[in-house]
Amino acid sequence: MKKSVKYLLILLFAFSFWMVTFIVTVNIRGNCDNYSLPDGFGESVEEADTSRDSAAYARIMSANLLANYASWGGSDAHGRAKIFFGILDAYNPDVVAIQEMSNQWYCCITKNCEKYKLVYPVSSGLLYHMTGLLYNTQTVTLLDCGRKEYTQGDDPRLRRVVWGYFENKKTGTRYVVTSTHFDLLRDGREREELEIMRTQAQEQVEIAQMLREKYGCSVYCAGDFNAMDNGGYDNPYLAPSVYNKIAQSLKDTKYIAQSKTQGDSRKVDRPTFDHIFLLGNDKILRYSILSDQVMSEMSDHFIIFADVAK
C-alpha cells in the first residue's frame, strides 16, 4: 500500500512538473509583445470588406500558416502571428482550418488567441500535430470532434483530417468543418506521390460522406490540398487530377459563390492550392481570398474564407 502511494505521488509530481514546464514554455515561446503589425496592414483591413451578410450562419476560413522552418521557406512565426491575429480580429471567422502549425505557431496561438480554441488543444512536444482547427468560442459550440491520419503520406503530423461538429450559438444551425494538408509532388517521385495524393483525395471524400451521414448536416472540407483547380495551368506538378477527383464528389465553394472578393495581388479566380469544398446544399454567399500584398508577409499562402447560409 505504501509503495502504491509512493508511486502515485511520484506520478503526480512528474505530471505537475510537466504542466508547469508546459505553461512556462508556451508563455515564453508564444510571447508576441515585442512584435508589431507591418506597415500597410491597417490600411488593408480598413479598405477591405470585412462585413458579413445577416443571412450567413458561418464564416469558414482556411489558413496555411507556413511553419517557421528555413528548409520550408518559413521564418520566425511571432511577427507573422501578429498578422494572423489581426485577421482574426478583423474578419471574425467562426471556424479556421489551419495547416503547418509548428510548435512555435502553436505557442503563439495558445497564448494569444483568447476567444479561439484548438479542437485538440494539447501539444505533444516533437510530435505536435500541424493540421488542426480553431473555433470561435463566442459564436459556436463544439459538439463533437475527431481526427484520422491518411493511410499513406510522408508525415502523419501533416497528412491527416481533423474535424469538428459545430453549432451556431444564435441560430442553432449545425455543420461540420474538416481541415487537411495533402502530400505534394516532388522531383523524381512524381508518379509515386501522385498515387499517394489520389488515395488521400479518396479518403477525404469518404470521411466527408461519413460525417454527413453521421451528423445529417453540411460538411465543409478546407485546407491545403497541394492540387490546383481549373486545370492548374495544365502543369502536372500542380496535380489538377487530384483536385478533379475531389471536385467530382464535393463542390468547390469558390465556383458556386454568389459573390467573390479579393486583394490587389491575386485575383480570386486564379487557381490555388487552398480550397473550401462543400458536401451539402448550403448557399455560398461569398468567397474571398485575402490577397493584399501585405498579407503575403504572413505566409506563402493567402488566406481564404467562405460565408455560408441555408
VENWOZI-V51987 format. One record per run of one state. SS is the DSSP state (helix for helix, strand for strand, loop for the rest). FROM is the first residue (numbers start at 1). TO is the last residue. If there is no record, write none. Layout:
SS:FROM:TO + SS:FROM:TO
//
This chain:
loop:1:1 + helix:2:29 + loop:30:40 + helix:41:47 + loop:48:57 + strand:58:64 + loop:65:69 + helix:70:72 + loop:73:76 + helix:77:91 + loop:92:94 + strand:95:99 + loop:100:102 + helix:103:112 + loop:113:115 + strand:116:118 + loop:119:124 + helix:125:127 + loop:128:131 + strand:132:136 + loop:137:139 + strand:140:149 + loop:150:159 + strand:160:168 + loop:169:173 + strand:174:181 + loop:182:189 + helix:190:215 + loop:216:217 + strand:218:224 + loop:225:229 + helix:230:234 + loop:235:235 + helix:236:238 + loop:239:239 + helix:240:247 + loop:248:250 + strand:251:252 + helix:253:256 + loop:257:258 + strand:259:261 + loop:262:273 + strand:274:279 + loop:280:282 + strand:283:289 + loop:290:292 + helix:293:297 + loop:298:303 + strand:304:309 + loop:310:310
//
